[in-house]
Amino acid sequence: TCWRYAFRFHQEEAKQSNGFMIQVEEAGGLGEGQKIETEMAQQAGIKVFRTYTYDSDSWSFDQCDFKNLNNAIKEWYAIGSKEPDMLENVWIGQWEIEEATAQGLAIERP
């Protein structure tokens, strides 16, 4: 439970500075700690950008493209950092989902 106090402290700092949380969802879904972090973010009113990409057996980190994440964050700030959906799933694969599937890469969808 010690980590929760520290994590909440940083969430409160993020909220005060109009910040957000980036969460990486790996193949197989969220871990138990990540589920708790998501719940804590909801309670604190922090926006969460959750990234997802190819199944871990069929990709490497250099196939990630963070432009989509960058664009999602910019768009969120452009609308005044207010949005009813405080959790946004963001694809960070190098190719669009349809192209990646066509190339035989397995996709882990949230």
N, C-alpha and C positions, 0 to 999 in steps of 0.2 A: 504493500500500500504506500510505501514511501515514494515510489516513483510517481504515483498519482498526484501527490501534493505538488511535486516539482513540475509535472506536466501541466496541471491546472494553472499554476503560477504563470507558465509561459503562454498558455492559452489566454489568460487574462491580459497579459502584456500585448499579445497579438490583437485582441479585441480593442484595447485602448488606442492602438496605433493603426486601426483600420486594416489589420493583417488577416491572415488566413492560414489554413493548415493544408499541406500536401501529404497525401497518404498513398503509399505504393501498395497496390494489391498484386500479390504474386499468384502464380498458378496454384490452384487449390483453395483460393479464397483468402479471407482475412484470418489472421491469428486471433486468439482470444484477447490478447492485449490490444490489438488494433480495434477490435469491436468495442472495448471499453473506451479507448481514445475517441472513437466516433461518437459514442454516447455522451462523453464528457464535452466534446465540441458542440453537440446539439444543445446541451444544458447551458453552455457558456455563450451560445449564439455566434459561434465561429463558422465561417464558410470553410468547407472541406472540398478540395479538388483531389479526387481519387483517380490515380493513373492505373491503366491496365494495358497489356500488350499481348504478344504472342505467348502461347504455352511455352514454359521454360525449356522443354525438350527440343524445341524447334527454332530457337532464336538466340542471339547473343546481344549484349548490351549495346554494341555499336550499331545495331539495327534500330535503335530507338531514335525518335525524332521528337524533340520537345517543343516544336512550333505550336502544336495544338494546345499544349498546356500554357504556353506563353500567350497565345491568342485568347484562351478562355479567361485567364487572369486579367488581361487588358480589357476584355469586354465587360467583365464584372466591375472593374473600376470605372469604366465608361458610363455604366448605368448607375453610378453612385454607390457601389458596393452594397446595394440592397437588392435582395432577391428572395422570393419566398422559398425556393429550393436551396437549402443550405448545403446540400451534397450534390456535387457534379462529377460524374464519371467522365474521364478524359482519356481518349485513345492516344498512345504515344508511339505506336508502331511506325516504322519507316515508311511503310506503304499503307494506303487506305485499306480498311478491313476487307473490302471485296477483292482487291488486288492480292492481298496477302493470302486470302483463302484460295484464290485461283492458283497461287504459286505453291500451294500445299502446306502452308504454315497453319498450325492449329491455333485457334483463337480462344482465349479464356474470357468470356463475356461476364461482366458483373451482373 
